[in-house]
Amino acid sequence: MTLTFTLRGPAQVLARALELRVDVSPETAEVEHELGALHDRMRRPGDRLHGMPDMPSGLPGLRLRFREADGEIFVYVEDVASRQLAGYTVFNRLIEVGRRADPWVRSPHTKFAPAYQRLGLASGLYRLALDGGLCLLSGARQSAGAHALWQSLGRRYALGYVDLRYKTLTYLGEQVSAVVKDDLHTRMLLLGHGWTLGRFREATGMY
């Protein structure tokens, strides 16, 4: 089974390291409580998380479950043997971008229990989205781990910096100064499979 991301629009197939506002660190107990509650819902008949489609993760004992709601894509990593949820990634819509960019970009938000971190699971979910033609835009703030992940993905996918304000994207280049990185309007952009910078400009109206 192949997981594909259904997007609206005509082209469906289309340092100073760790300095991009690294200030997010969820408490372990809070994360594990949330994952436990989500897994309970996944096993509860009648809940909207129950009976989601699944696919192999490529790793022994783990499988992916996914759903799409209101244009946002949710991918859960379930540890079948241990009967628990390892973590998840949500590919969120961004209210900050304009209508032209909305079909093509999502901002990933990931949480994994400590035991499942640094196993390449988040990287695999991001690659799944990027290989499916989705372009990823970072949030206003990132954790140290998330920033390192984006830099790693930038070795395989086109990575650049953009300024996002007034629902308008402005391309800043592949490298920016430390001052620009620290600006809350500065985001990182990863282009998915089938995209070029020129094509992305045309589709989204980015300057």
HUQUI-V203522 format. One line per field, one symbol per residue. phi: phi as a letter, one per 30 degrees, with the letter a starting at -180 (. if undefined). psi: psi as a letter, one per 30 degrees, with the letter a starting at -180 (. if undefined). burial: + if it has 24 or more other C-alpha atoms within 12 Angstrom, else -. Layout:
phi=???
psi=???
burial=???
//
This chain:
phi=.cdbcdcdkdbdcf.cdicdhdacbddedddddddddddeddccejddddidebadcjceicbcbbabbhicccbcccddddhbcdlabccddcddcddddedcbbcdbbbbdedcdiciddeddddeddddjdccbdddbbdedddddddddddcbdbbcbcbahhbcbdcjdbbddddedddddbcbcddejccddddeddcidd
psi=kkkkkjlklfief.ljkggihjgkikkeeeeeeeeeeeeeefgjkfkffkgklllkffkkfklkkllkkhfkkkkkjkjeefhlkealkkjkljfflleefeffkljkkkkkkefglgggeeeeeeeeeefggkkkklafllleeeeeeeeefffflkklklkjkhgkkkkflfklleeeefkffklkkkklkfkleeeeeeefgk.
burial=--+-+++------+---++++----------+--++-++--+------+--+-+--+----+++++++---++++++++----+++++++++++-++---+++++++++++++-------+++++++++++++++++++++++-+++++++-++--++++++++---+++++---+----++--+++++++++-+-+--+--++-+-
//
